[in-house]
Amino acid sequence: MSDFDADDLNAINALIDGMAPLVGLTVDEASRPVVVMHLRTAVRLGRLVLDFPLVDELEHAPVYTP
């Protein structure tokens, strides 16, 4: 959990506050820590994907067509 700073936590809370009403949800204070935990996990996984080094010479996999 040390890979998150106060700015990250502020951004996650802003995301919750901004997105919940758009999708018709109410996040009460008792539920907020669990929502924050799941969003932190999503951010961590996203960073793993975005930070994975790729070289320009790689080619995409062929598309399977039955």
PyMOL Python script that loads the backbone (N, CA, C, O; Angstrom):
from pymol import cmd

cmd.read_pdbstr("""\
ATOM      1  N   MET A   1       0.805  -1.194   0.000  1.00  0.00           N
ATOM      2  CA  MET A   1       0.000   0.000   0.000  1.00  0.00           C
ATOM      3  C   MET A   1       0.847   1.257   0.000  1.00  0.00           C
ATOM      4  O   MET A   1       0.322   2.366  -0.111  1.00  0.00           O
ATOM      5  N   SER A   2       2.132   1.093   0.121  1.00  0.00           N
ATOM      6  CA  SER A   2       3.004   2.265   0.169  1.00  0.00           C
ATOM      7  C   SER A   2       3.171   2.915  -1.197  1.00  0.00           C
ATOM      8  O   SER A   2       3.773   3.983  -1.298  1.00  0.00           O
ATOM      9  N   ASP A   3       2.650   2.292  -2.248  1.00  0.00           N
ATOM     10  CA  ASP A   3       2.789   2.873  -3.580  1.00  0.00           C
ATOM     11  C   ASP A   3       1.736   3.938  -3.859  1.00  0.00           C
ATOM     12  O   ASP A   3       1.641   4.427  -4.985  1.00  0.00           O
ATOM     13  N   PHE A   4       0.945   4.304  -2.858  1.00  0.00           N
ATOM     14  CA  PHE A   4      -0.067   5.345  -2.999  1.00  0.00           C
ATOM     15  C   PHE A   4       0.269   6.494  -2.075  1.00  0.00           C
ATOM     16  O   PHE A   4       0.624   6.293  -0.913  1.00  0.00           O
ATOM     17  N   ASP A   5       0.156   7.704  -2.602  1.00  0.00           N
ATOM     18  CA  ASP A   5       0.386   8.867  -1.745  1.00  0.00           C
ATOM     19  C   ASP A   5      -0.937   9.601  -1.529  1.00  0.00           C
ATOM     20  O   ASP A   5      -1.991   9.153  -1.981  1.00  0.00           O
ATOM     21  N   ALA A   6      -0.867  10.734  -0.832  1.00  0.00           N
ATOM     22  CA  ALA A   6      -2.077  11.492  -0.503  1.00  0.00           C
ATOM     23  C   ALA A   6      -2.787  11.974  -1.761  1.00  0.00           C
ATOM     24  O   ALA A   6      -4.017  12.028  -1.789  1.00  0.00           O
ATOM     25  N   ASP A   7      -2.035  12.325  -2.802  1.00  0.00           N
ATOM     26  CA  ASP A   7      -2.663  12.767  -4.050  1.00  0.00           C
ATOM     27  C   ASP A   7      -3.458  11.635  -4.697  1.00  0.00           C
ATOM     28  O   ASP A   7      -4.544  11.856  -5.232  1.00  0.00           O
ATOM     29  N   ASP A   8      -2.907  10.420  -4.643  1.00  0.00           N
ATOM     30  CA  ASP A   8      -3.624   9.264  -5.183  1.00  0.00           C
ATOM     31  C   ASP A   8      -4.927   9.042  -4.427  1.00  0.00           C
ATOM     32  O   ASP A   8      -5.975   8.822  -5.034  1.00  0.00           O
ATOM     33  N   LEU A   9      -4.858   9.098  -3.106  1.00  0.00           N
ATOM     34  CA  LEU A   9      -6.053   8.891  -2.294  1.00  0.00           C
ATOM     35  C   LEU A   9      -7.083   9.987  -2.542  1.00  0.00           C
ATOM     36  O   LEU A   9      -8.282   9.716  -2.590  1.00  0.00           O
ATOM     37  N   ASN A  10      -6.616  11.228  -2.700  1.00  0.00           N
ATOM     38  CA  ASN A  10      -7.533  12.329  -3.022  1.00  0.00           C
ATOM     39  C   ASN A  10      -8.193  12.108  -4.382  1.00  0.00           C
ATOM     40  O   ASN A  10      -9.385  12.372  -4.546  1.00  0.00           O
ATOM     41  N   ALA A  11      -7.426  11.627  -5.350  1.00  0.00           N
ATOM     42  CA  ALA A  11      -7.979  11.365  -6.684  1.00  0.00           C
ATOM     43  C   ALA A  11      -9.003  10.235  -6.640  1.00  0.00           C
ATOM     44  O   ALA A  11     -10.035  10.304  -7.306  1.00  0.00           O
ATOM     45  N   ILE A  12      -8.722   9.201  -5.861  1.00  0.00           N
ATOM     46  CA  ILE A  12      -9.662   8.084  -5.742  1.00  0.00           C
ATOM     47  C   ILE A  12     -10.953   8.554  -5.081  1.00  0.00           C
ATOM     48  O   ILE A  12     -12.043   8.203  -5.534  1.00  0.00           O
ATOM     49  N   ASN A  13     -10.842   9.337  -4.024  1.00  0.00           N
ATOM     50  CA  ASN A  13     -12.047   9.853  -3.364  1.00  0.00           C
ATOM     51  C   ASN A  13     -12.832  10.787  -4.285  1.00  0.00           C
ATOM     52  O   ASN A  13     -14.063  10.779  -4.267  1.00  0.00           O
ATOM     53  N   ALA A  14     -12.135  11.589  -5.087  1.00  0.00           N
ATOM     54  CA  ALA A  14     -12.819  12.453  -6.046  1.00  0.00           C
ATOM     55  C   ALA A  14     -13.534  11.615  -7.100  1.00  0.00           C
ATOM     56  O   ALA A  14     -14.633  11.963  -7.534  1.00  0.00           O
ATOM     57  N   LEU A  15     -12.914  10.515  -7.510  1.00  0.00           N
ATOM     58  CA  LEU A  15     -13.541   9.618  -8.479  1.00  0.00           C
ATOM     59  C   LEU A  15     -14.821   9.018  -7.906  1.00  0.00           C
ATOM     60  O   LEU A  15     -15.845   8.961  -8.587  1.00  0.00           O
ATOM     61  N   ILE A  16     -14.759   8.576  -6.667  1.00  0.00           N
ATOM     62  CA  ILE A  16     -15.953   8.016  -6.013  1.00  0.00           C
ATOM     63  C   ILE A  16     -17.041   9.071  -5.937  1.00  0.00           C
ATOM     64  O   ILE A  16     -18.190   8.807  -6.291  1.00  0.00           O
ATOM     65  N   ASP A  17     -16.687  10.265  -5.478  1.00  0.00           N
ATOM     66  CA  ASP A  17     -17.676  11.335  -5.329  1.00  0.00           C
ATOM     67  C   ASP A  17     -18.270  11.763  -6.664  1.00  0.00           C
ATOM     68  O   ASP A  17     -19.443  12.133  -6.730  1.00  0.00           O
ATOM     69  N   GLY A  18     -17.472  11.717  -7.727  1.00  0.00           N
ATOM     70  CA  GLY A  18     -17.949  12.153  -9.026  1.00  0.00           C
ATOM     71  C   GLY A  18     -18.703  11.086  -9.800  1.00  0.00           C
ATOM     72  O   GLY A  18     -19.669  11.391 -10.501  1.00  0.00           O
ATOM     73  N   MET A  19     -18.270   9.838  -9.679  1.00  0.00           N
ATOM     74  CA  MET A  19     -18.853   8.778 -10.502  1.00  0.00           C
ATOM     75  C   MET A  19     -20.078   8.128  -9.879  1.00  0.00           C
ATOM     76  O   MET A  19     -20.993   7.734 -10.602  1.00  0.00           O
ATOM     77  N   ALA A  20     -20.119   8.006  -8.568  1.00  0.00           N
ATOM     78  CA  ALA A  20     -21.240   7.310  -7.923  1.00  0.00           C
ATOM     79  C   ALA A  20     -22.592   7.882  -8.331  1.00  0.00           C
ATOM     80  O   ALA A  20     -23.488   7.116  -8.686  1.00  0.00           O
ATOM     81  N   PRO A  21     -22.773   9.206  -8.294  1.00  0.00           N
ATOM     82  CA  PRO A  21     -24.078   9.739  -8.712  1.00  0.00           C
ATOM     83  C   PRO A  21     -24.396   9.479 -10.189  1.00  0.00           C
ATOM     84  O   PRO A  21     -25.557   9.309 -10.562  1.00  0.00           O
ATOM     85  N   LEU A  22     -23.347   9.451 -11.025  1.00  0.00           N
ATOM     86  CA  LEU A  22     -23.577   9.216 -12.450  1.00  0.00           C
ATOM     87  C   LEU A  22     -24.123   7.831 -12.737  1.00  0.00           C
ATOM     88  O   LEU A  22     -24.858   7.641 -13.705  1.00  0.00           O
ATOM     89  N   VAL A  23     -23.769   6.857 -11.901  1.00  0.00           N
ATOM     90  CA  VAL A  23     -24.262   5.496 -12.104  1.00  0.00           C
ATOM     91  C   VAL A  23     -25.372   5.147 -11.128  1.00  0.00           C
ATOM     92  O   VAL A  23     -25.767   3.987 -11.015  1.00  0.00           O
ATOM     93  N   GLY A  24     -25.873   6.153 -10.425  1.00  0.00           N
ATOM     94  CA  GLY A  24     -27.019   5.956  -9.546  1.00  0.00           C
ATOM     95  C   GLY A  24     -26.707   5.288  -8.219  1.00  0.00           C
ATOM     96  O   GLY A  24     -27.573   4.634  -7.638  1.00  0.00           O
ATOM     97  N   LEU A  25     -25.480   5.443  -7.730  1.00  0.00           N
ATOM     98  CA  LEU A  25     -25.097   4.832  -6.468  1.00  0.00           C
ATOM     99  C   LEU A  25     -24.902   5.878  -5.381  1.00  0.00           C
ATOM    100  O   LEU A  25     -24.578   7.035  -5.651  1.00  0.00           O
ATOM    101  N   THR A  26     -25.106   5.445  -4.164  1.00  0.00           N
ATOM    102  CA  THR A  26     -24.772   6.249  -3.001  1.00  0.00           C
ATOM    103  C   THR A  26     -23.752   5.464  -2.196  1.00  0.00           C
ATOM    104  O   THR A  26     -24.016   4.330  -1.796  1.00  0.00           O
ATOM    105  N   VAL A  27     -22.603   6.047  -1.959  1.00  0.00           N
ATOM    106  CA  VAL A  27     -21.557   5.369  -1.189  1.00  0.00           C
ATOM    107  C   VAL A  27     -21.544   6.003   0.194  1.00  0.00           C
ATOM    108  O   VAL A  27     -21.094   7.136   0.366  1.00  0.00           O
ATOM    109  N   ASP A  28     -22.046   5.257   1.184  1.00  0.00           N
ATOM    110  CA  ASP A  28     -22.053   5.790   2.540  1.00  0.00           C
ATOM    111  C   ASP A  28     -20.655   5.651   3.155  1.00  0.00           C
ATOM    112  O   ASP A  28     -19.806   4.927   2.634  1.00  0.00           O
ATOM    113  N   GLU A  29     -20.436   6.342   4.250  1.00  0.00           N
ATOM    114  CA  GLU A  29     -19.110   6.368   4.867  1.00  0.00           C
ATOM    115  C   GLU A  29     -18.662   4.990   5.347  1.00  0.00           C
ATOM    116  O   GLU A  29     -17.462   4.715   5.376  1.00  0.00           O
ATOM    117  N   ALA A  30     -19.591   4.126   5.720  1.00  0.00           N
ATOM    118  CA  ALA A  30     -19.219   2.778   6.152  1.00  0.00           C
ATOM    119  C   ALA A  30     -18.702   1.927   4.989  1.00  0.00           C
ATOM    120  O   ALA A  30     -17.878   1.033   5.184  1.00  0.00           O
ATOM    121  N   SER A  31     -19.194   2.213   3.774  1.00  0.00           N
ATOM    122  CA  SER A  31     -18.796   1.443   2.593  1.00  0.00           C
ATOM    123  C   SER A  31     -17.585   2.030   1.882  1.00  0.00           C
ATOM    124  O   SER A  31     -16.928   1.334   1.108  1.00  0.00           O
ATOM    125  N   ARG A  32     -17.285   3.280   2.128  1.00  0.00           N
ATOM    126  CA  ARG A  32     -16.216   3.972   1.396  1.00  0.00           C
ATOM    127  C   ARG A  32     -14.866   3.254   1.478  1.00  0.00           C
ATOM    128  O   ARG A  32     -14.204   3.134   0.447  1.00  0.00           O
ATOM    129  N   PRO A  33     -14.413   2.767   2.650  1.00  0.00           N
ATOM    130  CA  PRO A  33     -13.103   2.099   2.683  1.00  0.00           C
ATOM    131  C   PRO A  33     -13.013   0.882   1.763  1.00  0.00           C
ATOM    132  O   PRO A  33     -11.954   0.618   1.193  1.00  0.00           O
ATOM    133  N   VAL A  34     -14.094   0.151   1.615  1.00  0.00           N
ATOM    134  CA  VAL A  34     -14.083  -1.020   0.737  1.00  0.00           C
ATOM    135  C   VAL A  34     -14.033  -0.576  -0.725  1.00  0.00           C
ATOM    136  O   VAL A  34     -13.327  -1.179  -1.533  1.00  0.00           O
ATOM    137  N   VAL A  35     -14.771   0.464  -1.062  1.00  0.00           N
ATOM    138  CA  VAL A  35     -14.744   0.985  -2.432  1.00  0.00           C
ATOM    139  C   VAL A  35     -13.345   1.509  -2.754  1.00  0.00           C
ATOM    140  O   VAL A  35     -12.821   1.264  -3.840  1.00  0.00           O
ATOM    141  N   VAL A  36     -12.742   2.228  -1.806  1.00  0.00           N
ATOM    142  CA  VAL A  36     -11.376   2.735  -1.990  1.00  0.00           C
ATOM    143  C   VAL A  36     -10.412   1.566  -2.188  1.00  0.00           C
ATOM    144  O   VAL A  36      -9.537   1.631  -3.052  1.00  0.00           O
ATOM    145  N   MET A  37     -10.561   0.507  -1.405  1.00  0.00           N
ATOM    146  CA  MET A  37      -9.690  -0.661  -1.533  1.00  0.00           C
ATOM    147  C   MET A  37      -9.775  -1.251  -2.940  1.00  0.00           C
ATOM    148  O   MET A  37      -8.750  -1.573  -3.541  1.00  0.00           O
ATOM    149  N   HIS A  38     -10.988  -1.392  -3.465  1.00  0.00           N
ATOM    150  CA  HIS A  38     -11.150  -1.976  -4.798  1.00  0.00           C
ATOM    151  C   HIS A  38     -10.595  -1.054  -5.881  1.00  0.00           C
ATOM    152  O   HIS A  38      -9.994  -1.530  -6.844  1.00  0.00           O
ATOM    153  N   LEU A  39     -10.785   0.235  -5.739  1.00  0.00           N
ATOM    154  CA  LEU A  39     -10.235   1.160  -6.729  1.00  0.00           C
ATOM    155  C   LEU A  39      -8.710   1.203  -6.660  1.00  0.00           C
ATOM    156  O   LEU A  39      -8.045   1.323  -7.689  1.00  0.00           O
ATOM    157  N   ARG A  40      -8.155   1.103  -5.449  1.00  0.00           N
ATOM    158  CA  ARG A  40      -6.696   1.046  -5.326  1.00  0.00           C
ATOM    159  C   ARG A  40      -6.158  -0.205  -6.016  1.00  0.00           C
ATOM    160  O   ARG A  40      -5.105  -0.156  -6.651  1.00  0.00           O
ATOM    161  N   THR A  41      -6.863  -1.311  -5.898  1.00  0.00           N
ATOM    162  CA  THR A  41      -6.461  -2.539  -6.583  1.00  0.00           C
ATOM    163  C   THR A  41      -6.512  -2.342  -8.093  1.00  0.00           C
ATOM    164  O   THR A  41      -5.603  -2.764  -8.807  1.00  0.00           O
ATOM    165  N   ALA A  42      -7.571  -1.702  -8.582  1.00  0.00           N
ATOM    166  CA  ALA A  42      -7.705  -1.448 -10.021  1.00  0.00           C
ATOM    167  C   ALA A  42      -6.572  -0.548 -10.516  1.00  0.00           C
ATOM    168  O   ALA A  42      -6.019  -0.777 -11.591  1.00  0.00           O
ATOM    169  N   VAL A  43      -6.232   0.464  -9.740  1.00  0.00           N
ATOM    170  CA  VAL A  43      -5.130   1.361 -10.118  1.00  0.00           C
ATOM    171  C   VAL A  43      -3.815   0.591 -10.142  1.00  0.00           C
ATOM    172  O   VAL A  43      -3.024   0.741 -11.073  1.00  0.00           O
ATOM    173  N   ARG A  44      -3.579  -0.226  -9.128  1.00  0.00           N
ATOM    174  CA  ARG A  44      -2.346  -1.006  -9.055  1.00  0.00           C
ATOM    175  C   ARG A  44      -2.228  -1.943 -10.254  1.00  0.00           C
ATOM    176  O   ARG A  44      -1.154  -2.051 -10.847  1.00  0.00           O
ATOM    177  N   LEU A  45      -3.315  -2.620 -10.620  1.00  0.00           N
ATOM    178  CA  LEU A  45      -3.291  -3.519 -11.776  1.00  0.00           C
ATOM    179  C   LEU A  45      -3.102  -2.750 -13.077  1.00  0.00           C
ATOM    180  O   LEU A  45      -2.385  -3.197 -13.972  1.00  0.00           O
ATOM    181  N   GLY A  46      -3.745  -1.597 -13.178  1.00  0.00           N
ATOM    182  CA  GLY A  46      -3.573  -0.765 -14.362  1.00  0.00           C
ATOM    183  C   GLY A  46      -2.139  -0.300 -14.527  1.00  0.00           C
ATOM    184  O   GLY A  46      -1.616  -0.262 -15.641  1.00  0.00           O
ATOM    185  N   ARG A  47      -1.499   0.055 -13.412  1.00  0.00           N
ATOM    186  CA  ARG A  47      -0.100   0.477 -13.473  1.00  0.00           C
ATOM    187  C   ARG A  47       0.801  -0.667 -13.927  1.00  0.00           C
ATOM    188  O   ARG A  47       1.760  -0.450 -14.668  1.00  0.00           O
ATOM    189  N   LEU A  48       0.494  -1.890 -13.481  1.00  0.00           N
ATOM    190  CA  LEU A  48       1.286  -3.042 -13.929  1.00  0.00           C
ATOM    191  C   LEU A  48       1.226  -3.191 -15.444  1.00  0.00           C
ATOM    192  O   LEU A  48       2.242  -3.442 -16.091  1.00  0.00           O
ATOM    193  N   VAL A  49       0.043  -3.038 -15.999  1.00  0.00           N
ATOM    194  CA  VAL A  49      -0.123  -3.172 -17.450  1.00  0.00           C
ATOM    195  C   VAL A  49       0.566  -2.022 -18.180  1.00  0.00           C
ATOM    196  O   VAL A  49       1.294  -2.249 -19.146  1.00  0.00           O
ATOM    197  N   LEU A  50       0.341  -0.797 -17.726  1.00  0.00           N
ATOM    198  CA  LEU A  50       0.908   0.362 -18.411  1.00  0.00           C
ATOM    199  C   LEU A  50       2.423   0.454 -18.273  1.00  0.00           C
ATOM    200  O   LEU A  50       3.093   0.989 -19.156  1.00  0.00           O
ATOM    201  N   ASP A  51       2.967  -0.062 -17.177  1.00  0.00           N
ATOM    202  CA  ASP A  51       4.409   0.016 -16.950  1.00  0.00           C
ATOM    203  C   ASP A  51       5.186  -1.158 -17.536  1.00  0.00           C
ATOM    204  O   ASP A  51       6.415  -1.182 -17.470  1.00  0.00           O
ATOM    205  N   PHE A  52       4.483  -2.129 -18.107  1.00  0.00           N
ATOM    206  CA  PHE A  52       5.159  -3.297 -18.676  1.00  0.00           C
ATOM    207  C   PHE A  52       5.945  -2.870 -19.909  1.00  0.00           C
ATOM    208  O   PHE A  52       5.383  -2.292 -20.840  1.00  0.00           O
ATOM    209  N   PRO A  53       7.241  -3.154 -19.914  1.00  0.00           N
ATOM    210  CA  PRO A  53       8.064  -2.689 -21.043  1.00  0.00           C
ATOM    211  C   PRO A  53       7.797  -3.510 -22.312  1.00  0.00           C
ATOM    212  O   PRO A  53       7.796  -4.740 -22.291  1.00  0.00           O
ATOM    213  N   LEU A  54       7.577  -2.806 -23.384  1.00  0.00           N
ATOM    214  CA  LEU A  54       7.404  -3.438 -24.691  1.00  0.00           C
ATOM    215  C   LEU A  54       8.399  -2.813 -25.663  1.00  0.00           C
ATOM    216  O   LEU A  54       8.680  -1.617 -25.595  1.00  0.00           O
ATOM    217  N   VAL A  55       8.913  -3.614 -26.545  1.00  0.00           N
ATOM    218  CA  VAL A  55       9.820  -3.093 -27.561  1.00  0.00           C
ATOM    219  C   VAL A  55       9.035  -2.884 -28.847  1.00  0.00           C
ATOM    220  O   VAL A  55       8.026  -3.548 -29.085  1.00  0.00           O
ATOM    221  N   ASP A  56       9.500  -1.971 -29.661  1.00  0.00           N
ATOM    222  CA  ASP A  56       8.791  -1.627 -30.893  1.00  0.00           C
ATOM    223  C   ASP A  56       8.745  -2.772 -31.897  1.00  0.00           C
ATOM    224  O   ASP A  56       7.873  -2.793 -32.766  1.00  0.00           O
ATOM    225  N   GLU A  57       9.668  -3.722 -31.792  1.00  0.00           N
ATOM    226  CA  GLU A  57       9.741  -4.806 -32.764  1.00  0.00           C
ATOM    227  C   GLU A  57       8.704  -5.904 -32.528  1.00  0.00           C
ATOM    228  O   GLU A  57       8.559  -6.789 -33.372  1.00  0.00           O
ATOM    229  N   LEU A  58       7.992  -5.875 -31.425  1.00  0.00           N
ATOM    230  CA  LEU A  58       6.989  -6.896 -31.148  1.00  0.00           C
ATOM    231  C   LEU A  58       5.821  -6.796 -32.119  1.00  0.00           C
ATOM    232  O   LEU A  58       5.424  -5.703 -32.525  1.00  0.00           O
ATOM    233  N   GLU A  59       5.281  -7.944 -32.482  1.00  0.00           N
ATOM    234  CA  GLU A  59       4.116  -7.974 -33.355  1.00  0.00           C
ATOM    235  C   GLU A  59       2.931  -8.526 -32.583  1.00  0.00           C
ATOM    236  O   GLU A  59       3.103  -9.359 -31.693  1.00  0.00           O
ATOM    237  N   HIS A  60       1.753  -8.079 -32.909  1.00  0.00           N
ATOM    238  CA  HIS A  60       0.556  -8.574 -32.227  1.00  0.00           C
ATOM    239  C   HIS A  60       0.286 -10.018 -32.643  1.00  0.00           C
ATOM    240  O   HIS A  60       0.725 -10.478 -33.697  1.00  0.00           O
ATOM    241  N   ALA A  61      -0.428 -10.695 -31.806  1.00  0.00           N
ATOM    242  CA  ALA A  61      -0.767 -12.087 -32.087  1.00  0.00           C
ATOM    243  C   ALA A  61      -1.762 -12.140 -33.239  1.00  0.00           C
ATOM    244  O   ALA A  61      -2.550 -11.211 -33.414  1.00  0.00           O
ATOM    245  N   PRO A  62      -1.736 -13.210 -34.024  1.00  0.00           N
ATOM    246  CA  PRO A  62      -2.702 -13.329 -35.115  1.00  0.00           C
ATOM    247  C   PRO A  62      -4.119 -13.498 -34.545  1.00  0.00           C
ATOM    248  O   PRO A  62      -4.303 -13.955 -33.417  1.00  0.00           O
ATOM    249  N   VAL A  63      -5.079 -13.127 -35.332  1.00  0.00           N
ATOM    250  CA  VAL A  63      -6.474 -13.259 -34.940  1.00  0.00           C
ATOM    251  C   VAL A  63      -6.959 -14.633 -35.349  1.00  0.00           C
ATOM    252  O   VAL A  63      -6.812 -15.031 -36.505  1.00  0.00           O
ATOM    253  N   TYR A  64      -7.541 -15.366 -34.397  1.00  0.00           N
ATOM    254  CA  TYR A  64      -8.073 -16.687 -34.698  1.00  0.00           C
ATOM    255  C   TYR A  64      -9.417 -16.534 -35.389  1.00  0.00           C
ATOM    256  O   TYR A  64     -10.310 -15.858 -34.877  1.00  0.00           O
ATOM    257  N   THR A  65      -9.561 -17.152 -36.535  1.00  0.00           N
ATOM    258  CA  THR A  65     -10.815 -17.164 -37.266  1.00  0.00           C
ATOM    259  C   THR A  65     -11.169 -18.609 -37.563  1.00  0.00           C
ATOM    260  O   THR A  65     -10.481 -19.270 -38.341  1.00  0.00           O
ATOM    261  N   PRO A  66     -12.242 -19.109 -36.946  1.00  0.00           N
ATOM    262  CA  PRO A  66     -12.609 -20.524 -37.176  1.00  0.00           C
ATOM    263  C   PRO A  66     -13.050 -20.775 -38.605  1.00  0.00           C
ATOM    264  O   PRO A  66     -13.389 -21.905 -38.957  1.00  0.00           O
TER     265      PRO A  66
END
""", "prot")
cmd.dss("prot")
cmd.show_as("cartoon", "prot")
cmd.util.cbc("prot")
cmd.orient("prot")
